[in-house]
Amino acid sequence: MGLTRDRGPIDGWIGDVRCTEARWPWIEIAEMSAMSSNPTSMTAIRGPQRGKRYFRLEDANRAVPYVLRIVDDITACYRHAVQIRQRIEQPHPEDHVEKLKDEYELAMDRLNELLDELHQVGVELKDFEKGLIDFPSVHQGREVYLCWRRGDQRIESWHEVDAGYAGRQTIGLLEP
């Protein structure tokens, strides 16, 4: 599935970075090794995985406006699906349950399309209602997540892979 028409083609711009399907603003593991002047081993317990996309902070921040549009659509679609599900479970006399089930299925299909779109960008949705997104990154040879929440203008925190949202720390701690 390609990117939706309202967000633009896969060949376009994020901020002032030219992005094509082959070169989105993430770091492939081979690039990261070549760029690193840090002698730290890349084989830490939670080290980077081959083939996974990793974002630099500045590139993740450039991607935020694009990701925001997808997250806004996901949040709206999720709320709509929840409302339909509630009507299916507790229908009003005028509701046609079979029609509601069809509408629910369409909403879930759309939700899956939007999640696929986020996956293409290389980010992970952690909470449908809050719009929590993790951008995989690498710090000192280990995988970490740059943490963004719908409503934030830019990425302001990060956390270890196994720490989750509760373990987030200020982004300034990632600076060398």
C-alpha positions in Angstrom: 0.0 0.0 0.0 1.4 3.4 -0.9 1.0 6.6 1.1 -2.4 8.2 0.9 -3.0 11.0 -1.6 -3.8 13.6 1.1 -0.4 13.2 2.7 1.5 13.3 -0.6 3.5 10.8 -2.6 6.3 8.7 -1.1 8.7 10.8 -3.2 8.6 14.2 -1.5 9.8 16.5 1.3 9.8 16.3 5.1 10.9 19.6 6.4 13.8 20.5 4.2 14.9 16.9 3.7 14.3 15.3 0.3 12.7 11.9 0.9 12.2 9.1 -1.6 11.0 5.6 -1.0 14.6 4.5 -0.9 15.8 7.3 1.3 13.5 8.4 4.1 15.1 10.3 7.1 16.2 7.3 9.0 19.4 5.6 9.5 19.9 2.1 8.2 22.2 0.0 10.4 25.0 -0.1 7.7 24.9 3.7 7.5 25.0 4.1 11.2 28.1 2.0 11.5 29.8 4.0 8.8 28.8 7.3 10.3 29.9 6.4 13.8 33.1 7.8 15.1 32.3 6.3 18.4 34.2 3.1 19.1 31.4 1.7 21.1 30.4 -1.7 20.0 27.1 -2.0 18.1 26.4 -5.4 19.6 24.9 -4.3 23.0 22.2 -6.4 24.4 19.5 -4.1 22.9 21.7 -3.1 20.0 20.4 -2.1 16.6 18.9 -4.7 14.4 19.8 -5.2 10.8 17.1 -3.9 8.5 15.3 -1.8 11.1 15.0 1.9 10.5 16.6 4.3 13.0 16.0 8.1 13.2 18.4 10.8 14.1 16.7 13.4 16.4 16.7 16.1 13.8 15.2 13.8 11.2 12.5 12.5 13.6 11.6 16.1 14.4 11.3 16.9 10.6 9.0 13.9 10.3 6.7 15.0 13.1 4.3 17.1 11.0 3.8 14.2 8.6 3.4 11.7 11.4 0.9 14.0 13.1 -1.4 14.0 10.1 -1.5 10.2 10.2 -1.9 10.1 14.0 -4.8 12.6 13.8 -6.5 10.2 11.3 -5.8 7.2 13.4 -7.2 8.9 16.5 -10.4 9.9 14.7 -10.8 6.5 13.1 -10.2 4.7 16.4 -12.8 6.8 18.2 -15.3 6.2 15.4 -14.7 2.4 15.6 -15.1 2.5 19.4 -18.4 4.3 19.1 -19.7 1.8 16.5 -18.6 -1.1 18.7 -20.5 0.4 21.6 -23.6 0.7 19.4 -23.3 -2.9 18.3 -23.0 -4.1 21.9 -25.9 -1.9 23.1 -28.0 -1.1 20.1 -30.8 1.5 20.1 -34.2 0.3 18.7 -33.6 2.2 15.5 -30.1 0.7 14.9 -29.6 -2.0 12.2 -26.9 -4.2 13.9 -25.8 -5.8 10.6 -25.3 -2.4 9.0 -23.3 -1.3 12.1 -21.1 -4.5 11.9 -20.4 -3.6 8.2 -19.5 -0.1 9.2 -17.3 -1.3 12.0 -15.5 -3.7 9.7 -14.8 -0.8 7.3 -13.5 1.4 10.2 -11.2 -1.4 11.3 -9.9 -1.8 7.7 -9.2 1.9 7.5 -7.5 1.8 10.9 -5.2 -1.0 9.7 -4.4 1.0 6.5 -3.4 3.9 8.7 -1.2 1.7 10.9 0.5 0.3 7.8 1.2 3.9 6.7 2.9 4.6 10.1 4.8 1.3 9.7 6.1 2.5 6.3 7.5 5.6 7.9 9.3 3.4 10.5 7.6 4.5 13.7 5.6 2.6 16.3 2.2 3.7 17.7 2.0 3.0 21.4 -1.4 4.5 22.3 -4.4 5.1 20.1 -6.1 7.7 22.3 -3.0 9.7 23.4 -1.3 9.4 20.0 2.0 8.2 21.5 4.7 7.4 18.9 8.1 6.0 19.3 10.8 6.7 16.7 13.5 4.0 16.9 17.0 5.6 17.4 20.4 4.6 18.5 22.4 6.1 21.4 25.8 4.9 22.5 25.4 1.7 20.5 22.0 0.7 21.9 18.5 1.0 20.6 16.4 3.7 22.3 13.1 5.3 21.4 12.6 9.0 20.7 9.2 9.6 22.3 6.6 11.9 20.8 3.0 12.5 21.8 0.2 14.1 19.8 0.1 17.8 20.8 3.9 18.1 21.1 5.5 20.4 18.6 8.7 18.4 18.6 10.3 15.4 20.3 11.2 16.3 23.9 11.9 13.0 25.5 13.3 9.5 25.0 13.3 6.2 26.8 15.0 2.9 26.8 13.3 0.2 24.8 12.1 -1.7 27.8 11.2 1.4 29.9 8.1 2.6 28.1 6.4 6.0 28.4 6.8 6.0 32.2 10.6 5.7 31.9 10.9 8.7 29.5 13.8 11.1 30.1 14.5 14.6 28.8 15.9 14.7 25.3 18.9 16.8 26.5 20.3 13.6 28.2 20.9 12.1 24.7 23.3 14.8 23.8 26.9 13.6 23.7 
